[in-house]
Amino acid sequence: MTDLSSPSPMSLYSAIASRRDVRAEFSGDRIDDGVLRRILSAAHQAPSVGNTQPWDFVVVRSSDTLSTFATHVQEQRCAFADSLPPDRRATFDPIRIEGIETSGTGIVVTYDPSRGGRHVLGRATVDDTGLFSAVLAIENLWLAAVAESIGVGWVSFYDEAFLTELLDIPDPVRPIAWLCVGPVTELQRVPDLERFGWRRGRPLDDAIHHEKYRGEAH
């Protein structure tokens, strides 16, 4: 097993509590290659259905590619803003949604549904377990980044076909996340969407059900 030891003493629970979707706090410095390798190693050790490891990681540092993608994301952001009623747009407008260029590094996580062939152990009746596996790799990456004092921002304002063409991703592989990754000046104590009034988090007790979904909460 790969050694994931790092200088950070942060506990798992502290990393979970500290994790934030970073947008405006990237310092402008590029993540160290050794730290990047550790973070990707953590991602690659995520559990996966049938041990297929259906993910790949495209590390993007070309300034031209970062700029092209940032322009595309801004266009998608404007389209979303235009679709909002006036009160929600007023809340949304101050929220920064990406740090593509300031982070200096993009990690695009892809999902290959063909990995493992036609007969994937554990995926026969729930096909989405393959996609879930790739998302678990993202979670591993994110928590490892927090432990290294590295910020991560998940960009979702993009057209999948555009990103597929931009990075020359072959069919049937899908890009499922563009992650902005880099050193930060700070991690916000309160998530941005709460700070700006977009949506508050739910209490844990509201999410716990016993025996049946429609049974008594908590």
N, C-alpha and C positions, 0 to 999 in steps of 0.2 A: 504494500500500500504506500502511496506517495506521502511523504512527510509534509504535513500542512502546518507545522509549527511556525509561529510568527512572533514578533516582539510584543504583540498586543496581549494584555492579560484579560481582555474583556470576556465576560461569560456569555454563553449562548443567550440567556434571558436578557442580558443587558443589550446585546446586539439586536435582538428582536424589538425591544422597547425603543431603542435609539434609531432604528431604521426609518428613513424618510425618502420620499421621492424627490430627488434634488433637481432644482431648475436654475435658481439664481445664485447659488452659493459656490459654484465652481471657481477655483482660484485662478485658472488659466494655465496652471502647470500641467505637464503631461505625467500620467501615471508611470512609475518606475517599471521597467520590464520584468524584474524579479517579482514585484508585488502582483503585477498582472498575471504572471504565470501561476502564482499561488491561488489567485482568485479563480482562474480558469480550471485549475486542478480541483478545487473544491466543487465547482459546477459539474465537472466531469465525473465526480464520485456520487452524484445523485442516484437514487434508486430509479430503475426503469423496468417497464413491463417486459418480461421475457429476457431481461438483460440485453435489450436491443440497443440501448444508448442512442436513441433516434435523433439526437441533437448534433449540430455543428456550430462553431463560433467563428464568425467572420469579423476580424479585427480591422476596423477602418480608421486610418489616420491621414489619408490624403486630404489636403486642404480643399482641393477642388471637389472631391466627393462629399465632404462635410458641408461645403457651401451649397452644392446642388441639392442635397437632401434638406438642408435647413430652409431653402427657398420653397421647396415643395411643401414642407410641413407648415410654413407660414401661410401658404395659399389654402391649405386644408383648415387651418385654424380660423382664417377669415370666413370661410364658407360655413363653418360651425357657428361662429359668432353671428353671422347674418341670419341663421335659422332660429335664433333665440328670441323670446319675447323681451321687451325692453328692460324689465326688471332683472331678468336673469343675465342679460347681456351686460348690464351695468355691474353686476357682481363678477362676471367672467372676465371682462376687459382687463382688469389689473393683474390677473393671474398669469404669470409666465409659465408656459407649458413645455419649454425645452431648453437644453443647454448644449446643443449639438456641436457648435463651434467652440464655445468656451471650455468645454470638457476636454477637447483635443483628441478624444478616443471614443469611437463608437464600437460596441460589440453587438453584432446582429446574431441573434440566436435563431437557428432554423430547425425545422422539424421534417424528417424524412419518413413518410408513412410506409415506404417500401422496405425500410431497414428490418432485417430479420426474416424477410420472405413472406410467403402467404400464410404460414402457420406460426403465428407468434403466441407463445405460451402466455395465457392470461388476457389476450386481447380478442378472443373469439366472440365473446358476447358483448363486450363494452369496447368498441373501437377507439373511443376517446382516451383510453388509458395510455395510448402512445403519445398523444398530445399532452396529456397530464404529466407524463414523464419528463418531457422537455421543459414544462413549466416548473417542475421541481428543480431542474438544473438551474433555472433562473433564480429561484429562491435561495439555493445554496450559494450561487455567485453573489447575490445581494448581501446576504448575511456575512459572508467572508469579507466582502468589501467594507462593510461597517466595522468589522473587527480590525481592519487595516487602516481605519480613518479615511476611507475612500468613499466618495459619493457616487450614487447611481440614480439616474433618472430614466424612467421608462417612457419612450415616445410612442404615442399611439395615433397621432394625427397624420396618417399617411395612407396612400393607396397601395395595397399589397402588390398589384401588378407593376407599379412604378418602381418599388424597391426591388422586386425580383429582377427587373431589367437592369436597374442601376448596378446591381452587384453580380449580374450574370449567374443567377441561381437557377440550376437545371430543374426541370419538371421530373418528379412530382414534389420536389422539396419546397417548403413554404417558409418564408421569413415570418416568425411569430413575435419578434420583439427587437426593437432598436434600443439599446441601452447606452446612455451617455455615462461614461465612467471617467472619474478623475479626482484629484485632490480637491478638498473644499476648504473654505474659510471657516465654516461652521455647519452644524446640522441643526435645523430648526427644532425647537422643543415641541411645538404644536404643528401638525401637518398643515401644509399650505391651504388645502381646501377647507379646513376648519378655520384657519386664520382669516381667510378672505370671505368667509360666510357662504361658501358654496354648499357644503353639506357636513354635518357633524357625524362622528362615528357612533355606532350602536353600542349600548351596554352589553356586556357578555351575557348577562341573564336573559336578554331578549333573544339571543341566538341559540340557547340551549333548550332542547325538547326531550321529553322522556317517553320512551316506548313507541310513540307515534308522533308524526309531525304536528297533527292537530290536537295532540295531548296537552297537558298542562305545561306551560313554559316554566323553566327553571325549577 
